[in-house]
Each structure stands twice: as C-alpha cells, then as structure tokens.
Amino acid sequence: MTRPRHFVLAAGGTGGHMVPAAALAEELIRRGHRVALVSDERGVRFPGLFDGVQTHVLPAGRFSGGPVGWAKAAREMWRGRAMARQLYRTFTPAAVIGFGGYPAFPALAAAFAEKIPTAIHEQNAVLGRVNRLVAARVDAIATSYAETQRLKPKLLGKTHCVGNPVRDNVLALRAKPYPLLEEDGIFRVLVTGGSQGASVLSQVVPDGLALLPVAFRRRLQVTHQARIEDIDAARAKYAELDIAADLATYLPDLPEHLGWAHVVIARAGASTIAELTVAGRPAILVPLPSATDDHQTANAREMTLAGGARTIAQRQFTPSELAKQMQKLGLDPEALENAAGRARACGKPDAARDLADLVESLDAPSIALPVGPVVRKEAFA
C-alpha cells in the first residue's frame, strides 16, 4: 500500500504548464497523497483543473526589461523563495516538482534551501528557461520526448522520458476508434490555436477550405476556436463561403470535439501534441514562430516524421498550401485512418502514471523507475 505523503507542484500560469501539473495532481491524489499547488494569479484561476487542491500564489518576476527589470525580478524571486520556505515548514512536502514557468523557480529554490527532493517536468522538445536554470540541481528530470534539445548530456543519467500527462477525458479517447469516415459523409475539422487562439488560423483556414473541390467542401463541418478580436470576421467569412462552421472563443468541451474530429488544424503546443497523439488524431500543425527557442517546431517533429501530421511553417501557411495538404489527407479515407494510427503510435498514455512513479521514488529510492486533499486557497501578500 502506498504511504501517504505531501507533494508540492509548482507551475507557471499557462495551460501548457498547468494541464500536466493537474494530471499529475489527480494521479497523486488517487494514490492517497496530499497535493499543494504553487503558481501565479493566472494558474490558480484555471477553471476545473485544481478544484479541491490547496493553492498558493507566490511572487515571481520575469527577467526582462534590462538591469532595472532584472533587479526587480530578483527581489520578487527572493521574496517568493522565503514564502515557499515558510509553506514547506507547515506542509512538509516529500518532494517539490516544477513544471516550468517563472513561478516554479522560487518554489524550487526554496526546496534546495530546505534540502527537499526535487524534480522538473519538461513538456516541450526544448528544455525551457527555468528548467535549464535548475536542471543541474534537481534530483530527477522528466521529459516528454526521447530527444530534448538544450538538455546537457551530463544530466542524462537522471533523466526519464515519461511523456506529457493529459486530462482523463482526453485519455478516455484512446479507447475509442477513429470516427467512421464514409466516402460522402460529413468530414469534421477542428481548428484550435491553443488557450489564446491564433489569428493566423482565422485569417487562412476559411479561405483555404474554400479552395477545396466543391464536393469535398460541402461535406465539411468545422469547429473553430478563434480569438475574440477575430471571431466575427471569421464567422462572416465562413458564411460568405457557405462552409458549415461553429465558432467560439473558448471550447470547454474540447476533448469531445477532439473525439469526433477527422482532422485537427492547430498550433504545436506541448499539450496539443500530447492530446493529439494520445487520442490518435491526424493534424495539420502551424508552429508559433515566436515560441521560445522555436520549441513548437521541435514539438511537431516526431509526430510529423511518423506520418501522423503535416507541419506548415507560418510563413508558408497560405490558403493554397492548406488546401493542398487537406486534399492529401482528406480525399483518401484509408490514408487518413492510417495517419490517425501513426499519430496514436506517438502517444504516451501512461505519462501521468509514470511521472507519479518517478515523483514517489524521490522519497523512496528503492522503487524501480520506468524509462482527498484539504481545500484551502491562499495568496501571500
């Protein structure tokens, strides 16, 4: 029987950090542990991710804005470190796990000072800035990809490829077959640009779909997540082109839409790739060009090389290029289903379990490693 312990998860406030942290929290709680979350104001307000979990907001500055900005960030980090040390003396964690983002840094720095075991999880195929800062000092590094750029070779001995945990309702899609696609049946397309949407998708996708052969275009049923400033123009464009489309700025039931989608057009964020591969859905990926270290292009590489996706650089993402790739994917049902299988083969459905095993082992080194909480929301002043 698992010995109940306390664990602190520290994550920046974006979905890419928060979703895998929430998946690990669910797995640890199922095992009888107590979990606390350290994040920023954005992270503790994510709807539905950390319900019933003790949460703490710590100050954490961003190192930008020149010397003045750096000095201010250092002060905020030091203040957050002190507050985290105070938290650890009452919550007594067996380990602290960082998921990247600046709010994770003071929590990990406090763990180093208190000699608490630590681990980091990297969602992307390129080690992020905060994870690079602490990688040499943590006890274990968990990665989502077998090859992670900017990870120093000398750290590989404590590195474990576990994958990127996904939500339970996405994991459930793996047990369901790829949606039946009849030759003249409805062809469902899901367009999503991540938690903030993506203007380029709203600008290009309607015109690209309009270039498809008429018989194919009439079969389309599009669900499109758009930015609030783009949604009206995108809706009008779909109507003008006579393409059936539902648009929203937020899709709370995204896993349901993913479940029936035949093709997904999306950015290549870490959580998006993890969900596509666990569910087994072929995709056309348009990496965000401004992503740090171009990590979205790196994220898309494995799925693309396997034949489960087609990647189009944003500078080449035109209506004609999208139409060409859509026809290659969509006009041959057998090829499309084969692409779905290749995407699925890249998935790591046991990521939450394997990451939880690794985290538990930090407090019990003899464990072999695989290659009901108190509700209290606090914000430190």
ABEGO torsion letter per residue (X at the ends): XBBBBBBBBBBBABAAAAAAAAAAAAAAAAAGBBBBBBBBAAAAABBGAABGBBBBBBBBBBBBGEAAAAAAAAAAAAAAAAAAAAAAAAAGBABBBBAEEAAAAAAAAAAAAAGBBBBBBBABABBBAAAAAAAAABABBBBABABBBGBBAAAAAABBBAEBBBBAAAAAAAABBBBBBBAABBBBBBBBAEAAEBAAAAAAAAAAAAABBAAAAAABBBBBBBBAAAAAAAAAAAAAAGBBBBBBABBAAAAAAAAABABBBBBABAAAAAAAAAAGBBBBBBBBAABBGGAAAAAAAAAAAAGABBBBBAAABBAAAAAAAAAAAAABAAAAAAAAAAAAAABBAAAAAAAAAAAAAAABAABBBBXXBBBBBBBBX
